[in-house]
Amino acid sequence: MAGLQLGTAPARWTLLATVLASAMAFLDATAVNVALPTIGRELDASLSGLQWTVTGYTLALAALVLLGGALGDRFGRRRVFVVGVVWFAAASLLCGLAPSTGLLVAARALQGVGGALLVPGSLAIIQSSFAAADRARAIGLWSGLGGIAGLGGPFLAGFLVDTVSWRWVFLLNVPLAVAVVLVSARHVPESRDAAHHGRFDVAGAALAALALGGTTYALIDAGRGPGTWVALAAGLAGAVGFVLRERSAPDPMLPLGVFADRQFTGANLTTLAVYGALGGFSFFLVLQLQTVLGYDALAAGAASVPSILLISLLSSRAGALATRIGPRIPMTVGPLVASSGVLLLSFVDDGSRWATGVLPGTVLFGLGMALTVAPLTATVLGAAPDHLAGVASGVNNAVARAAQLLAVAALPLLVGLGGDDYARPDTFTDGYALAMQLCAGLIATGGLVSLVTIRDDVLEPDPT
């Protein structure tokens, strides 16, 4: 089968469905940060409550995204993708109606389950449906258009928070989901890995959830009682158990053999560093702009517009560049440029102006991420066999979400913030500066990992 060709109607419909669905997940992952101060005031939440509002979603997503990719490979990527879209929409409705922080966190966790089904499915559909020569560009378009949602989410959320209610950040997903289901039913091709049977690794998924959940709880609630140590021990036990389970399971959720490929492992280590920093950066910047600089939600969200424009305009070109010259240079230079932008943003304080204090850092960050994301994603998928497209996508998404989850959980602890510090400008700004410097170092590490692990031939078509 030759696969879909860019520029044709089937390719455009498939991209539309996958981009819209991913946009829902990416939008909620970033837009919620802008709404956090308002949610905190209306629901009387502490900093740990706001952390759980973010991490409840990423915890479920990171723990189950591997399972979501494997389910798509076995039962049909389009089928599982559509189930995820419907689930995500229903959970979004619950988020929008939540009357308390506890119920909001629970609904966010349910959102993460839906995201674990739709996110790897969207990327695996592109990898398995498009012709080999067009995959990197298609992934670039998916990354760029999805990036509009991910980085444009704060702007849209700010508008909704200031003009209507933070609840519409979630309720907006319902009509988007209806559109995705209609387009998918008519235009998206079905695909699966015929070698896989119907069983799936429930024990592996449970151990992954235990590892991430226990570690996250220990980081967020550190020092508040013996429960911290119990959670940490459970998290470590879950991590060890997960590795042992995946090594011995007859049909594992995560075939550990995929990490024998140095390209695949290197790209996922880069993902761990870059997306961990992105999670911390997104969480801290919007709080700094609102708490310390006095921005309203719309103005804080608008600060991301330069990054949105750069990523949306350049991601497809970065994917094409990686196909032409190889991904090693873009995946090395991109994180270093993004790191310099985050480092500049670490100096933003109550005397900073937007044009001289915020804009330069966001421009550099956007340039760096535009250069990084599409080549990174294409490398992860290119290093894995086509029949494991869902697994490869699931692994990479799990790594990205776990990195964001742990960064949001750990950074406030590392920089000495807790309680209601997010609402106290003098206290918050010192922690913010250190957190952003740590994020800058983490992104730069991702670039160095790419330099020593990635080859330029990973995206070349297989001659067989």
C-alpha positions in Angstrom: 0.0 0.0 0.0 1.5 3.3 -1.1 0.0 5.4 1.7 -1.6 8.8 1.7 0.0 11.6 -0.2 0.2 15.1 1.2 -1.9 17.5 -0.8 -4.7 15.0 -1.4 -8.2 15.2 0.1 -7.8 11.9 2.2 -4.6 13.2 3.6 -6.1 16.6 4.5 -9.1 14.9 6.3 -6.8 12.6 8.2 -4.6 15.4 9.3 -7.7 17.5 10.3 -9.0 14.7 12.6 -5.7 13.9 14.2 -4.7 17.5 14.7 -8.1 18.5 16.2 -8.0 15.6 18.6 -4.5 16.2 19.7 -5.3 19.9 20.0 -7.9 19.1 22.7 -5.3 17.2 24.7 -2.5 19.7 24.2 -4.8 22.7 24.8 -6.0 21.3 28.2 -2.4 20.4 29.2 -1.3 24.0 28.8 -4.4 26.2 29.1 -5.2 25.0 32.6 -2.0 26.8 33.9 -3.4 30.2 33.0 -6.6 29.4 34.9 -4.9 28.2 38.0 -4.9 31.4 40.0 -8.7 31.9 39.3 -9.4 28.2 40.1 -7.4 28.6 43.3 -9.5 31.6 44.4 -12.9 30.2 43.4 -12.3 26.7 44.9 -10.1 27.8 47.8 -7.2 25.6 46.6 -3.6 25.5 48.0 -0.5 25.2 45.8 -0.6 21.4 46.2 -4.2 21.5 45.0 -3.2 23.5 41.9 -0.3 21.0 41.3 -2.8 18.1 41.5 -5.1 19.9 39.0 -2.2 19.7 36.6 -0.7 16.4 37.6 -4.0 14.5 38.0 -4.3 14.7 34.2 -0.7 14.0 33.3 -0.5 11.2 35.8 -3.3 9.2 34.1 -2.0 10.1 30.7 1.6 9.1 31.4 0.6 5.9 33.2 -1.8 4.6 30.5 -0.5 6.1 27.2 1.6 3.0 26.6 -1.5 0.8 27.0 -3.4 3.2 24.7 -0.8 2.8 21.9 -0.8 -1.0 22.3 -4.6 -1.2 22.2 -4.6 0.8 19.0 -2.1 -1.6 17.4 -4.2 -4.6 18.4 -7.8 -3.5 18.1 -7.5 -0.8 15.4 -5.9 2.6 15.7 -8.9 4.6 14.4 -11.3 2.7 16.7 -9.3 3.3 19.9 -8.6 6.9 18.8 -12.4 7.6 18.5 -13.1 5.9 21.8 -10.5 8.2 23.4 -12.0 11.3 21.8 -15.5 10.5 23.2 -14.1 9.6 26.7 -12.1 12.8 26.7 -15.1 14.9 25.9 -17.2 13.3 28.6 -14.5 13.9 31.2 -14.1 17.5 30.0 -17.8 18.1 30.7 -17.3 16.8 34.3 -14.3 19.2 34.7 -16.4 22.1 33.6 -19.1 21.3 36.2 -16.8 20.4 39.1 -17.8 22.2 42.3 -14.6 21.5 44.3 -10.9 20.9 43.9 -11.2 17.2 44.8 -13.8 16.6 42.1 -11.9 18.7 39.6 -8.8 16.6 40.1 -10.8 13.4 39.8 -12.3 14.6 36.5 -8.9 15.6 35.3 -7.6 12.1 35.9 -10.5 10.8 33.8 -9.5 13.2 31.1 -6.0 11.7 31.2 -7.5 8.3 30.5 -9.1 9.6 27.3 -5.9 11.4 26.4 -4.0 8.1 26.7 -6.2 6.6 24.1 -6.4 9.5 21.6 -2.9 11.0 21.7 -0.8 8.0 20.7 -3.5 7.0 18.2 -3.4 10.3 16.4 0.4 10.0 15.8 0.2 6.3 15.0 -2.5 6.9 12.4 -0.2 9.4 10.6 2.8 7.0 10.8 0.9 4.0 9.4 -1.3 5.9 6.9 1.1 8.3 5.1 3.6 7.3 2.4 7.1 7.1 3.8 8.4 10.1 1.8 5.7 12.3 3.3 5.7 11.1 6.9 8.2 13.6 8.3 6.4 16.5 6.7 3.0 15.2 7.9 4.4 14.8 11.4 5.8 18.4 11.1 2.3 19.6 10.2 0.8 17.7 13.1 3.4 19.1 15.4 3.0 22.7 14.2 -0.8 22.7 14.1 -0.9 20.9 17.5 1.6 23.4 18.8 -0.8 26.2 18.0 -3.2 24.5 20.5 -0.6 23.6 23.0 1.0 27.0 23.2 -2.1 28.9 22.1 -4.0 27.3 24.9 -2.9 29.9 27.5 -4.1 32.7 25.2 -7.5 31.1 24.7 -7.8 30.2 28.3 -6.9 33.7 29.4 -9.7 35.1 27.1 -12.2 32.6 28.5 -11.2 33.1 32.1 -11.5 36.9 31.8 -14.7 37.1 29.7 -16.7 34.0 30.7 -15.4 31.5 33.2 -12.5 29.1 33.6 -15.0 26.3 33.2 -15.2 27.0 29.5 -11.6 25.9 29.1 -12.9 22.4 29.5 -16.4 22.7 28.0 -15.0 23.9 24.7 -13.7 20.3 24.1 -17.2 18.9 23.6 -18.0 20.5 20.2 -14.4 19.8 19.1 -14.9 16.1 19.9 -18.1 15.9 17.9 -16.3 17.3 14.8 -13.4 14.8 15.3 -15.7 11.8 15.5 -17.7 12.8 12.4 -14.5 13.3 10.3 -12.9 10.1 11.6 -15.9 8.0 10.8 -16.0 9.1 7.2 -12.3 9.8 6.2 -9.7 8.3 8.5 -8.3 4.9 7.4 -8.2 2.0 9.8 -4.9 0.2 10.6 -3.6 -2.3 13.1 -0.7 -4.7 13.7 -1.9 -8.1 12.5 0.7 -9.8 14.6 -0.9 -8.7 17.9 -3.8 -10.6 19.5 -6.5 -9.2 21.8 -4.8 -9.6 25.2 -3.2 -6.6 26.9 -0.9 -6.0 29.8 -3.2 -4.9 32.7 -0.5 -5.7 35.3 2.0 -3.6 33.5 -0.4 -0.6 33.3 -1.2 -1.0 37.0 2.5 -1.0 38.0 3.2 2.0 35.8 0.3 3.9 37.5 1.7 2.9 40.9 5.2 4.0 40.1 4.1 7.4 38.8 1.3 8.0 41.3 3.4 7.1 44.3 6.4 9.2 43.2 4.1 12.2 42.4 2.3 12.1 45.7 5.6 11.9 47.6 7.0 14.9 45.7 3.9 17.1 46.1 3.2 16.2 49.7 6.9 15.9 50.8 7.5 16.5 54.6 3.8 16.5 55.6 3.8 13.2 57.3 4.7 9.5 57.1 2.5 9.1 54.0 5.3 10.7 52.0 7.7 7.9 52.7 5.0 5.2 52.1 4.1 6.8 48.8 7.8 7.0 47.7 8.4 3.4 48.6 5.3 2.4 46.7 6.4 4.4 43.7 9.9 2.8 43.7 8.4 -0.7 44.1 6.0 0.0 41.3 8.9 1.1 39.0 10.9 -2.1 39.8 7.9 -4.3 39.4 7.0 -2.6 36.0 10.5 -3.4 34.6 10.4 -7.0 35.8 6.9 -7.5 34.5 7.7 -6.1 31.0 10.8 -8.3 30.8 8.9 -11.5 31.6 5.4 -10.9 30.2 4.6 -13.0 27.0 3.0 -10.0 25.4 4.2 -6.8 27.2 2.7 -3.4 27.1 6.2 -2.0 26.6 8.6 -4.4 24.6 11.9 -3.4 26.2 13.7 -4.6 23.1 12.8 -1.3 21.4 15.3 0.4 23.6 18.1 -1.7 22.1 18.1 0.8 19.2 20.4 3.7 20.2 18.4 6.2 18.1 15.1 5.3 19.8 16.6 5.5 23.3 18.5 8.7 22.6 15.4 10.4 21.2 13.4 9.4 24.2 16.1 10.7 26.6 15.9 14.0 24.7 12.2 14.0 25.1 12.5 13.4 28.8 14.7 16.4 29.2 12.9 18.8 26.8 9.4 18.0 27.9 10.2 17.9 31.6 11.5 21.5 31.2 8.5 22.5 29.2 6.2 21.3 31.9 8.0 23.3 34.6 8.4 26.3 32.4 4.7 26.4 31.5 3.6 26.0 35.2 5.8 28.7 36.6 5.7 31.4 33.8 2.0 32.1 33.9 1.9 32.2 37.7 4.8 34.6 37.7 3.1 36.9 35.1 -0.1 37.0 37.1 1.2 36.9 40.7 4.2 39.1 40.4 3.7 41.3 37.3 0.0 41.7 37.8 -1.1 40.5 34.4 -4.7 39.4 34.0 -5.4 35.9 32.6 -5.7 37.1 29.0 -2.4 39.1 29.1 -0.6 36.2 30.7 -1.9 33.9 27.9 -1.0 36.4 25.2 2.6 36.2 26.3 2.8 32.9 24.5 1.7 34.3 21.1 5.2 34.8 19.6 6.1 31.1 20.4 2.8 30.0 18.9 3.5 31.8 15.6 7.0 30.5 15.3 6.1 26.9 16.0 3.1 27.0 13.7 5.1 28.6 10.8 8.3 26.6 11.2 7.5 23.1 12.4 6.7 21.7 9.0 9.9 23.2 7.5 11.9 21.8 10.4 10.5 18.3 9.6 11.4 18.8 5.9 14.9 20.0 6.9 15.4 16.9 9.1 14.5 14.7 6.2 17.0 16.5 4.0 20.0 16.9 6.2 19.2 14.5 9.1 17.7 15.2 12.5 20.9 15.4 14.5 21.7 19.1 14.0 18.1 20.4 14.5 17.7 18.2 17.6 21.0 19.6 19.0 20.6 23.3 18.1 16.9 23.5 18.8 17.1 22.7 22.6 20.1 24.9 23.0 18.2 27.9 21.5 15.1 27.1 23.6 17.3 26.9 26.7 18.6 30.3 26.1 15.1 31.7 25.9 14.1 30.1 29.2 17.2 31.4 30.9 16.3 34.9 29.7 12.8 34.5 31.1 14.2 33.5 34.5 15.1 37.2 35.0 11.4 38.4 34.6 10.4 40.1 37.8 8.0 42.9 39.0 10.0 45.6 37.1 10.0 43.8 33.7 8.4 45.1 30.6 6.8 42.8 28.1 8.8 44.0 25.1 12.2 43.9 26.8 11.7 41.3 29.5 9.2 38.7 28.2 9.3 38.9 24.4 13.0 38.0 23.8 12.8 34.9 25.8 9.5 33.7 24.3 10.9 34.3 20.8 14.0 32.2 21.4 12.0 29.5 23.1 9.6 29.3 20.2 12.4 29.2 17.6 14.1 26.4 19.6 11.0 24.3 20.0 10.0 24.8 16.3 13.4 23.4 15.4 13.1 20.5 17.8 9.7 19.0 18.0 9.1 17.6 14.5 12.6 16.1 14.0 12.4 14.6 17.5 9.0 13.0 16.9 10.0 11.8 13.4 13.2 10.2 14.8 11.3 8.3 17.5 8.9 6.8 15.0 11.6 6.4 12.3 13.8 4.4 14.7 11.0 1.8 15.4 9.5 -0.7 13.0 6.3 0.3 11.3 4.3 -2.5 12.9 5.2 -1.0 16.3 4.1 2.5 15.4 1.5 2.6 18.2 4.0 1.3 20.8 6.7 3.8 19.7 4.2 6.7 19.8 3.0 5.5 23.2 6.5 5.2 24.6 7.4 8.7 23.5 4.1 10.2 24.8 4.6 8.4 28.1 8.1 9.7 28.4 6.9 13.3 27.6 4.0 13.3 30.0 5.9 11.5 32.8 8.6 14.2 32.5 6.1 17.0 32.7 4.3 15.3 35.6 7.5 14.9 37.6 8.7 18.4 36.8 5.5 20.0 38.1 5.5 17.8 41.2 9.2 18.3 42.0 10.1 21.8 41.1 8.1 23.6 43.8 9.7 21.3 46.3 13.2 21.9 44.9 12.8 25.7 45.0 11.1 25.9 48.4 7.6 26.8 47.5 4.3 25.5 49.1 1.1 26.4 50.8 -0.3 29.7 49.3 3.1 30.9 48.1 1.7 31.1 44.5 -0.4 34.1 45.7 2.5 35.9 47.5 4.7 37.9 45.0 7.8 38.4 47.2 8.0 34.7 48.1 7.1 33.3 44.7 9.5 35.3 42.5 12.7 33.9 44.1 11.5 30.4 43.6 10.4 31.2 40.1 13.9 32.4 39.1 15.6 29.2 40.3 12.9 26.9 38.8 13.4 28.6 35.3 17.2 28.2 35.6 16.7 24.5 36.3 14.4 24.2 33.3 16.9 25.9 31.1 19.6 23.5 32.1 17.3 20.6 31.5 16.5 21.6 28.0 20.2 22.2 27.1 20.9 18.6 28.4 18.4 17.3 25.9 20.3 19.0 23.1 23.6 17.4 24.3 22.0 14.0 24.4 20.9 14.3 20.8 24.4 15.4 19.8 25.9 12.1 21.1 23.1 9.6 20.3 21.4 10.6 17.1 22.6 9.7 13.6 21.5 11.6 10.4 20.4 8.4 8.6 17.5 7.5 10.9 14.9 9.2 8.7 16.2 7.7 5.4 13.6 5.3 3.8 14.3 1.6 4.3 15.6 0.2 1.0 13.7 -3.1 1.6 
